[in-house]
Amino acid sequence: MRRLQILVVAVLLGLSSLAAAASQDPDSRAAARLNGSVSVVGPEILLGDLFSGIGELAEVVIAKAPPPGRQVTLDARWLWRVARAYKLNWRPLGEKDVSIVRRQSDMVARADVEQAILSRLIELGAEDDMSVTMGNRMLRLHVAIGQIPSVAVDDIVYDPRSHRFSAVLRAPADDPAAPRVRASGRLQRMSEIPVPARDLPRGTVIKAADLKWIRMPTRRLHREVIGDTADLIGKTPRRSLRRDRPIRFAEVRRPSLVNKRGLVTLHLRVGNMSLSARGKAMQDGSLGDVVRVTNLQSKTIVEGVVIGPNKVRIDPPARMAMN
């Protein structure tokens, strides 16, 4: 809409202020300056919003403002008619002399829009573990400054088989005359999963404080995505984990207690007798893993179970390797 239909100079010609302005010689007045970009709060555009340096005429109402969050472009020809009507000492230098008037607004939070739609859909039989996905991601609902940013659902149609809906929205909710906006979308089943609350570098031992819960459409979750913090706490990333990203089982492991080429203590218990020796690990190992170790004294290779930091238990069948 290039200009508002209500921006008509004829409405203003009967104002008493016009009569006062017409009695003055435009050359005797200070030059008015056009404001190319204008932001208004209320429902009206004042002459002083468009022109600076016009004295008492600044408070004259000349038109209605655009709806909240919208803007209107007033072209050079329209501005020239207004300037002549009020005897302003101004004239356009060309078609590029325009004034863009934007109405300030508050925006209804998208979460509030989705919740209002979901509440109505639940009344129509939708399940409460579903989430609304809007078809138009650019949908914005604006209200005037000072109004409560709320939304009403005036009409809604729902297909329970496809989970699709169409609705007519109005903002603010307490204004029956507010503009109606049509919206559409679908419902999706949601799942809550734990994700990193921050980037987790490789080697981090994951704690509860490192995690948070988010909701995601169930259909987007791979079967290997971890859904329980018990499968994460105490584990370590195989590679860096990104914040807010789902985590797969293959991306974490138990922390390494034995490092490849690191020195370890070999433990063998036979009856009441315990033996120990020094060894060098041939691979990384976490608690309970079976690793291969070189006995530094006998130079033989044995397999053992990781039982602690740099500790490997050798089972009795390998006792000869301890000698």
ABEGO torsion letter per residue (X at the ends): XABBAABBAAAAAABAAAAAAAABBAAABBBBBBBABBBBABABBBAAAABBGAEAAAABBABBBBBBGBBBBBBAAAAAAAAAAAGBBBBBAEAABBBBBBBBBBBBBAAAAAAAAAAAAAAAGBBAABBBBBABAABBBBBBBGBBBBBBBABBBBBAAAGBBBBBBBOBAABAABBBBBBBEBBBBBBBBBBBABBBBBGBBBBAAABBBBBBBAAABBAABBABAAAABGBBBABBBBBGBBBBAAABBBBBABBBGBBBBBBBBBEABBBBBBBBBABBBBBGBBBBBBBAAAGBBBBBBBAEBGBBBBBAAAAAAAX
